[in-house]
Structures are given as structure tokens and as C-alpha cells.
Amino acid sequence: MVAGELLQEQHVLPDSTPDGGGTEGNTEEESGYKELSNGSVHITLDPKTLEQELPPPDEKEAMLPGEQNNEALETRLYWRRFAVLAVFSLYSLVNAFQWIQYSIITNIFMDYYNVSSIAIDWLSVVYMVAYVPLIFPATWLLDKKGLRMTALLGAGLNALGAWVKCASVGPGLFWVTMSAQIICSVAQVFILGLPSRIASVWFGPREVSTACATAVLGNQLGVAIGFLLPPVLVPNTADDKDLMGHNISIMFYGTAGVSTLLFLLTIFVIKDRPPLPPSKAQAVLSTGPAEDYSYKKSIINLFKNKPFILLLISYGIMTGSFYSVSTLLNQMIITHYPGEELNTGRIGLTLVVAGMFGSILCGIWLDRTKTYKLTTLIVYVLSFIGMVVFTFTLNLGNLLVIFFTAGVLGFFMTGYLPIGFEFGVEITYPESEGTSSGLLNAFAQVFGIIFTLIQGQLTTDYGPLSGNIFLCAWILLGIVLTALIKSDLKRHGVNMSSINKGQARLNPANLDNMK
């Protein structure tokens, strides 16, 4: 009979709760104690019994030293976490807006700068190209200098790029706007990997997936606004280049003002971490000796993790497909519906807003069920179905159908993004959230570059149907790879085992204090 069985046999009498407060919303440990101590009990456990509660050797080796000590792990949630999440989400929004603001009105910028569609496509692709070589120094900086420094770099470069764009208003200044977009793409490297880090170090285990989804939501909302506002702010005035330039400058100056304000808020609001950790998993990490951490070893461990490698490829396929569809949406729609730039933006808005709802619903679902693999697989399959339906209804001549199919596609395809982040953190714990998320994003950028260039060429040469079928084939492969991932929820296991171990370590004095 093991310690857990001994504890389960103790029957309780009246209701009673533990003393002490000061933890807002964090009741996991308390609820675990309530199961044992609703009345006066006296339990004596010998060391041999306790040893039977230790994890098997392979699981124990994956734990950090702090997890195996006998000290209580104190956790607390702070209201500041909502301000940190809000500020990050907003400047992530502006960065995403700057990514897509050219592509959604490709034909207008082609006319204004007198360049090809490929040149405008590169204003989007440069975001993906810059990410790949810079992700390793960016994640190293996050691990060594912390959340605040990384956030300041992301928000600061985002504002700088926005101001450089203001100097690019002129038919012969395409190289200036490209330079500004490169600065914004570097800023993105310090943004995309932060949602899971912010969620893990600031939010409790029952809200971490929802927080991650909300952080990703900011980026998605930026894409949505990037689909909606540019066609409204910069209508197609091909016969009046001066008016076109004036409208472009309004969009650029407005973006610069907002991004500067958010940079100032970042300075005052975002901190590395709260005084006390929000969860047992974070408390365990904080007790490990800092000198034992090696960034190089962390990277090696991640690439030795077979489930994570499968997730890297499948996440790259799905997210790369989303990047490609977003970049080429204008060309797809205009091919079948000439002159519908405004509705093209609205279709893009529908795609992303539907995905925002998908993200939040999936985040809430994961916090309640912790069914990461099943949810990931279902969303992947439904994304494939949505892509197939969107592909074969694009040329029907009915924009309302396109609005509906784009909404279905966006709900699942965009909703997948935070699921992949959180699944990656779970199967790679205790490795850094920033490193795992950074690698996921790096693979997404690589696939995004490849898919955008190939699909763009197929769309130009053979039409949107060929390009979309190309993506459908890859998404189908992603489903197979996702099905092969072994679901080992290490972070969730630590959060749960901390409660169980805390129960097993109870002695009569502890129980008397909890009456």
C-alpha cells in the first residue's frame, strides 16, 4: 500500500479550510489540502512509504533539483499580469499591422512605387527571412537578460521602423520603405516568442493557455486591422499619385504615433517576472541553480526531443500556410473579383477575426481539459477541410461564399497558433518557453518563405487554384505528423505532482495547523 492509498483512506468530517491568504485566484494547492483536511486527522507515514511516491527514474531525471526538495513552494498571482499582457498584445498588434499593410493593397503600392508584385511580396517575406537567423540571438537574450529587455527591444524597434516609413512617402523611395520594413521585421523577432513566456511567468496553471492565446490574439488582431484599414485609408486613386501619397503618409504617421506610445507604456509596465511565481512549475524552475543553465544544451535537448521535432514541422506547415494565404490574399481575390480591394480587406478581416475567436476558445478549452494532442489534431484536420473548401469555392463568383469559407478557414488555421505554442511548452518543460516558441516560429517563417514564394509563383503562372492545392497537400502531411506526436505533458505533470507530493509530506503538525 503506497502513501497515496493511505491518504485516500482517511475519511473527513466537517468542512474546514487552511489558514493564510494573500494569493489571488491560486487555489490548486489549497484544493488539494481540502481533500485531506476537512476535519481533525492524524497520519503517520514512515520513510519507506514516502519513497514509494517518488517518480520513476526517467521522470525524475527530467526534474530540476528544486522540485525534489521538501520546502513549501509559495505561489501568488498579481493583478499586474493583466497590464503586462495588455501592453504586449497591443505593441504586437502594431507590429503585425505593419507586416500586412502592404500586401493587402499590393496593386496600389505597385502603382505608387512602380515596382512588381514580387517586390511588394518581399515586404511581407522579409519578416520571415529576418526571423530565421536572428531567432537564436533573440532567444539567448530572452534567457540571459529577461522578458523586460526583450520587450523593450521589440517595442522600440517597432516604433523606429514606423517612423522610418514616414520618410518613405515618394514614388522613388521604395528602398526606404523596404529598409523600414526590415527594421520592423527585426522587431518581430523580439515579439513572436514572448506569448508563452509571459503566460508561464505571470499566469497560473488554470489560466496559462488562455493567457497565451490572448497574447497571440494581439498579433492576430493586428493582422485583422492590417486587412481592414489600409484599403480604407489608401483607396485606389491611380490617376492622382499626390493624393495616393498623402493617404499613405496618413497611415504611416498614425502607425508611428501609436507605436511610440506603446513603447513608452512598455518601459513603465513590463517587468521580467512577479516577486513570487504564479505556479508550482515556475516555482520549481526558480529554485534551480542558475549556473546549471546552458543555452546551447537547451537547444540540443530540444532537437533530441522527437515529439518536439514532429511539432516543429507540423507547426511550421500550418503557420507557414497561414502566412502565405495572408500575403497572397489580395492577388487571389483580385484575380477573380477585379476592383474589389475593399472587400478583399474585409475578407482578410473575417479570416483573422474568426481565428481570434478560435484562439480564445481553444485556450479556454486547453485550460479546462489539458487535451493538447487531441485538440491540436482536431484543429489541424478542420483547418485542412477549411482550406479545401476555400480553394474550390474561390471562383464561384459569389463574395458572400468567400466571406463564409474564409471565416471557417481562419477560425481553425489561426486558432491553431497558440495551441502549438502551449503544446510545445508542455512537451519540452523544463526548457525555456522562449526557446521552444522561438524555434516553432523559426520553422513557421522558413515554411512561410517557401510557401509564399512557391504559391505566389503558381498563382501568377497558373492561377490561385494551383497555389491553394499546393498548400492543401502540405497541410495533409501536417495532419499525419501531428498524429505521430507523443503527448507527454511535463509541465502539467509537475503542477499536479507538486500537490500530490505536498500531500504525501504532511505530518501531524501540518494537519493540526490546517484545521
Buried (B, 14 or more C-beta within 10 A) or exposed (E): EEBBEBBEEBEBEEEBBBEEEEBEEBBBBBEBBBEBBBBEBEBEBEEEBBEEBEBEEEBEEBBBEBBEEEEEBEBBBBEBBEBBBBBBBBBBBBBBBBBBBBBBBBBBBBBBBEBEBEBBBBBBBBBBBBBBEBBBEBBBBBBEEBBBBBBBBBBBBBBBBBBBBBBBBBBEBBEBBBBBBBBBBBBBBBBBBBBBBBBBBBBBBBBBBBBBBBBBBBBBBBBBBBBBBBBEBBBBBEEEBEEBBEBBBEBBBBBBBBBBBBBEBBEEBBBEBBEBBBBBBBBBBBBBEEEEBEBEEBBEBBEEBEBBBBBBBBBBBBBBBBBBBBBBBBBBBBBBBEEBBBBBBBBBBBBBBBBBBBBBBBBBBBBEEBBBBEBBBBBBBBBBBBBBBBBBBBBEEEBEBBBBBBBBBBBBBBBBBBBBBBBBBBBBBBBBBBBBBBBBBBBBBBBBBBBBBBBBBBBBEEBBBBBBBBBBEBBBEBBEBBBEBEBBBBBBBBBBBBBBBBBBBBEEEBBEEBE
